[in-house]
């Protein structure tokens, strides 16, 4: 039994966002703009089986990214960072933090664009 719909719907239940069982087929790509959320998902398959991978963003800067497999297991994945972390009392740490922030976000953006999730 496929649990993708159940897990996805439960995760986004507070926002009244759900998917239909008919949408769970390999190759499907969809964008769900609802309320404060924009969620994009794709259905693919790897060595663990069929999965739905989603990236969701809402207007309050909340990002969620994960994979849900047919057995219901969910794997949380990287999201874009929204701020630069650094120690202001350490000389050069702001620059280091900025470079790390930019490298990390560029990597995540490229991956999300490749998967058409951004």
Backbone as JSON, one array per atom type, in Angstrom:
{
  "sequence": "XXXXXXXXXXXXXXXXXXXXXXXXXXXXXXXXXXXXXXXXXXXXXXXXXXXXXXXXXXXXXXXXXXXXXXXXXXXXXXXXXXXXXXXXXXXXXXXXXXXXXXXXXXXXXXXXXXXXXX",
  "N": [[0.84, -1.19, 0.0], [0.58, 2.21, -0.83], [1.89, 4.9, 0.91], [2.42, 7.53, 0.47], [0.61, 9.68, -0.13], [-0.8, 9.82, 2.29], [1.21, 10.51, 4.22], [2.22, 12.93, 3.16], [-0.12, 14.51, 3.14], [-0.72, 14.59, 5.88], [1.49, 16.0, 6.87], [1.11, 18.55, 5.76], [-1.39, 19.14, 6.68], [-2.22, 21.14, 8.64], [-2.38, 23.35, 7.01], [-4.27, 22.82, 5.2], [-3.55, 21.46, 2.84], [-3.32, 19.02, 0.44], [-2.76, 15.99, -1.46], [-3.93, 14.07, -4.24], [-4.49, 10.57, -4.54], [-4.31, 9.7, -7.17], [-2.38, 11.31, -8.25], [0.05, 10.27, -7.65], [2.33, 9.06, -9.36], [5.15, 7.88, -11.19], [7.13, 10.31, -12.69], [5.37, 12.41, -12.53], [4.98, 15.89, -12.04], [4.36, 18.71, -10.11], [2.95, 21.86, -9.14], [1.82, 23.42, -6.27], [0.1, 26.07, -5.38], [-1.11, 27.41, -2.57], [-2.89, 29.2, -0.24], [-0.65, 30.58, 2.0], [1.44, 29.13, 1.03], [3.71, 27.75, -1.41], [4.2, 24.89, -3.03], [6.24, 22.59, -4.6], [6.38, 19.5, -6.26], [7.84, 16.33, -7.21], [7.58, 13.09, -8.63], [9.55, 10.32, -8.38], [11.89, 7.58, -8.79], [14.17, 5.57, -7.0], [16.87, 3.46, -5.78], [15.64, 2.7, -3.42], [13.0, 2.74, -3.97], [9.81, 4.06, -5.15], [9.26, 7.55, -4.8], [8.03, 10.68, -3.49], [9.28, 13.82, -3.9], [9.47, 16.91, -2.38], [9.47, 20.51, -2.27], [8.76, 23.1, -0.26], [7.67, 26.43, 0.29], [6.76, 29.11, 2.36], [5.04, 32.25, 2.92], [6.08, 33.29, 5.23], [8.72, 32.77, 5.31], [9.29, 30.07, 5.78], [10.75, 27.05, 5.0], [10.49, 23.83, 3.6], [11.7, 20.61, 2.86], [11.76, 17.47, 1.49], [11.71, 13.85, 1.08], [9.29, 11.42, 0.45], [8.68, 8.1, 0.78], [7.05, 5.18, -0.66], [6.56, 3.41, 1.42], [6.07, 5.05, 3.5], [8.18, 6.16, 4.86], [10.05, 9.06, 5.61], [12.47, 11.27, 4.4], [14.31, 13.94, 5.4], [15.52, 16.79, 3.69], [18.05, 19.14, 2.48], [17.48, 22.64, 2.95], [17.18, 26.04, 1.78], [19.36, 28.39, 3.27], [18.65, 31.17, 5.36], [19.96, 33.17, 6.64], [23.13, 34.58, 7.61], [25.53, 33.04, 9.52], [27.77, 33.98, 11.98], [30.56, 34.88, 14.11], [30.72, 37.84, 15.68], [32.82, 38.86, 17.18], [35.1, 37.7, 16.23], [37.71, 38.32, 14.15], [37.3, 38.59, 10.64], [35.41, 36.59, 10.52], [32.84, 37.18, 9.67], [33.1, 37.48, 6.9], [33.96, 34.89, 6.24], [31.67, 33.46, 7.04], [29.81, 34.57, 5.28], [30.79, 33.68, 2.78], [30.54, 30.91, 3.12], [27.75, 30.7, 3.44], [26.87, 31.62, 0.9], [28.05, 29.68, -0.84], [26.81, 27.3, 0.08], [24.02, 27.87, -0.34], [24.05, 28.28, -3.13], [24.68, 25.69, -4.02], [22.41, 24.25, -3.11], [20.36, 25.62, -4.49], [21.06, 25.05, -7.18], [20.69, 22.24, -7.19], [17.92, 22.09, -6.62], [16.85, 23.42, -8.84], [17.69, 21.7, -10.91], [16.06, 19.53, -10.37], [13.67, 20.65, -10.87], [12.28, 21.85, -8.78], [12.34, 24.36, -7.93]],
  "CA": [[0.0, 0.0, 0.0], [1.33, 3.45, -0.95], [1.6, 5.83, 2.02], [2.9, 8.87, 0.12], [-0.48, 10.65, 0.03], [-1.11, 9.93, 3.72], [2.27, 11.24, 4.93], [2.23, 14.3, 2.63], [-1.32, 15.21, 3.6], [-0.6, 14.82, 7.32], [2.5, 17.04, 7.05], [0.56, 19.85, 5.4], [-2.76, 19.21, 7.18], [-2.57, 22.43, 9.25], [-2.56, 24.36, 5.96], [-5.31, 22.26, 4.32], [-2.95, 21.11, 1.56], [-3.27, 17.58, 0.27], [-2.67, 15.53, -2.84], [-4.83, 12.97, -4.56], [-3.8, 9.3, -4.81], [-4.09, 9.61, -8.62], [-1.21, 12.12, -8.59], [1.25, 9.55, -7.25], [2.88, 8.2, -10.41], [6.5, 8.27, -11.58], [7.16, 11.29, -13.76], [4.49, 13.53, -12.27], [5.54, 17.1, -11.45], [3.22, 19.59, -9.84], [3.11, 23.04, -8.29], [0.61, 23.66, -5.49], [0.06, 27.36, -4.69], [-2.31, 27.43, -1.75], [-2.73, 30.03, 0.95], [0.68, 31.18, 2.11], [2.42, 28.15, 0.57], [3.93, 27.27, -2.77], [4.88, 23.6, -2.9], [6.48, 21.88, -5.86], [6.81, 18.12, -6.02], [8.09, 15.41, -8.32], [7.54, 11.67, -8.25], [10.66, 9.62, -9.02], [12.21, 6.27, -8.24], [15.58, 5.26, -6.81], [17.08, 2.08, -5.32], [14.74, 2.44, -2.28], [11.63, 2.66, -4.47], [9.14, 5.28, -5.63], [9.15, 8.58, -3.78], [7.62, 12.04, -3.8], [10.18, 14.8, -3.33], [8.8, 18.21, -2.37], [10.09, 21.69, -1.69], [7.69, 24.03, 0.05], [8.04, 27.72, 0.86], [5.59, 29.93, 2.64], [5.3, 33.69, 2.96], [6.79, 33.62, 6.47], [10.09, 32.26, 5.15], [9.44, 28.68, 6.22], [11.06, 26.16, 3.89], [10.46, 22.4, 3.93], [12.19, 19.83, 1.74], [11.89, 16.08, 1.89], [11.27, 12.74, 0.23], [8.38, 10.48, 1.11], [8.67, 6.84, 0.04], [5.76, 4.48, -0.65], [6.35, 2.74, 2.71], [5.78, 6.07, 4.49], [9.38, 6.76, 5.44], [10.37, 10.38, 5.09], [13.85, 11.71, 4.52], [14.38, 15.39, 5.33], [16.62, 17.22, 2.83], [18.54, 20.5, 2.69], [16.69, 23.82, 2.56], [17.98, 27.26, 1.66], [19.62, 29.14, 4.51], [18.09, 32.51, 5.24], [20.78, 34.15, 7.33], [24.55, 34.29, 7.7], [25.95, 32.82, 10.91], [29.18, 34.32, 12.23], [30.87, 35.4, 15.43], [31.16, 39.21, 15.43], [34.06, 39.18, 17.89], [36.22, 37.01, 15.58], [38.06, 39.02, 12.91], [37.17, 37.83, 9.39], [34.39, 35.53, 10.57], [31.68, 37.57, 8.87], [33.44, 37.16, 5.51], [33.94, 33.44, 6.15], [30.27, 33.06, 7.12], [29.16, 34.98, 4.03], [31.23, 32.77, 1.72], [29.92, 29.61, 3.39], [26.33, 30.88, 3.14], [26.7, 31.7, -0.56], [28.37, 28.36, -1.43], [25.76, 26.35, 0.46], [22.77, 28.19, -1.04], [24.25, 28.03, -4.57], [24.58, 24.24, -4.2], [21.0, 23.86, -2.93], [19.59, 26.2, -5.61], [21.34, 24.25, -8.39], [20.03, 20.94, -7.06], [16.47, 22.28, -6.71], [16.56, 23.76, -10.24], [17.84, 20.46, -11.7], [14.88, 18.68, -10.12], [12.51, 21.49, -11.17], [11.57, 22.1, -7.53], [12.48, 25.79, -7.64]],
  "C": [[0.88, 1.25, 0.0], [0.91, 4.44, 0.14], [2.02, 7.26, 1.71], [1.82, 9.91, 0.38], [-0.75, 10.9, 1.51], [-0.07, 10.78, 4.46], [2.32, 12.7, 4.47], [1.06, 15.1, 3.2], [-1.26, 15.51, 5.1], [0.39, 15.95, 7.61], [1.92, 18.42, 6.8], [-0.9, 20.03, 5.83], [-3.11, 20.55, 7.82], [-2.87, 23.53, 8.23], [-3.61, 23.94, 4.94], [-4.79, 21.99, 2.91], [-2.83, 19.59, 1.5], [-3.03, 17.25, -1.2], [-3.63, 14.37, -3.01], [-3.99, 11.73, -4.89], [-3.46, 9.17, -6.3], [-2.87, 10.4, -9.08], [0.11, 11.42, -8.32], [1.64, 8.55, -8.35], [4.21, 8.77, -10.87], [6.42, 9.2, -12.79], [6.28, 12.49, -13.51], [5.27, 14.66, -11.61], [4.38, 18.05, -11.26], [3.64, 20.74, -8.96], [1.77, 23.28, -7.6], [0.74, 25.03, -4.82], [-1.23, 27.43, -3.88], [-2.06, 28.21, -0.48], [-1.37, 30.72, 0.93], [1.79, 30.29, 1.55], [2.51, 28.06, -0.95], [4.77, 26.01, -2.61], [5.02, 23.02, -4.3], [6.88, 20.46, -5.48], [7.03, 17.38, -7.32], [7.96, 14.0, -7.77], [8.63, 10.97, -9.07], [10.87, 8.29, -8.34], [13.72, 6.15, -8.11], [15.71, 3.83, -6.29], [16.21, 1.71, -4.11], [13.29, 2.34, -2.71], [11.11, 4.0, -4.96], [9.04, 6.27, -4.48], [8.6, 9.87, -4.36], [8.64, 12.95, -3.13], [9.5, 16.16, -3.46], [9.73, 19.29, -1.84], [8.97, 22.69, -1.5], [8.23, 25.29, 0.69], [6.75, 28.45, 1.21], [6.0, 31.38, 2.84], [6.0, 34.14, 4.24], [8.19, 33.04, 6.49], [10.31, 30.88, 5.76], [9.69, 27.84, 4.98], [11.04, 24.73, 4.4], [10.84, 21.63, 2.69], [12.36, 18.39, 2.21], [11.47, 15.12, 0.8], [10.38, 11.84, 1.07], [8.31, 9.25, 0.22], [7.32, 6.14, 0.21], [5.5, 3.77, 0.68], [6.08, 3.74, 3.84], [6.99, 6.71, 5.14], [9.66, 8.09, 4.78], [11.82, 10.72, 5.39], [13.85, 13.23, 4.37], [15.65, 15.79, 4.57], [16.95, 18.69, 3.08], [17.55, 21.56, 2.2], [17.64, 25.01, 2.46], [18.16, 27.9, 3.03], [19.13, 30.56, 4.29], [18.93, 33.57, 5.94], [22.22, 33.65, 7.39], [24.9, 34.15, 9.18], [27.45, 33.14, 11.03], [29.33, 34.85, 13.65], [31.44, 36.82, 15.25], [32.47, 39.59, 16.13], [35.28, 38.47, 17.32], [36.52, 37.71, 14.26], [37.97, 38.09, 11.68], [36.08, 36.79, 9.38], [33.14, 35.88, 9.77], [31.91, 37.22, 7.4], [33.39, 35.65, 5.28], [32.5, 32.93, 6.13], [29.51, 33.4, 5.85], [29.51, 34.03, 2.89], [30.59, 31.39, 1.89], [28.44, 29.63, 3.05], [26.09, 30.86, 1.63], [26.98, 30.37, -1.24], [27.26, 27.36, -1.17], [24.49, 26.62, -0.34], [22.89, 27.97, -2.55], [24.11, 26.54, -4.87], [23.13, 23.78, -4.12], [20.15, 24.38, -4.09], [19.81, 25.39, -6.88], [20.65, 22.9, -8.35], [18.53, 21.07, -7.23], [16.06, 22.62, -8.16], [16.67, 22.53, -11.13], [16.62, 19.58, -11.57], [13.59, 19.41, -10.42], [11.62, 21.7, -9.93], [11.68, 23.57, -7.12], [12.28, 26.58, -8.91]]
}
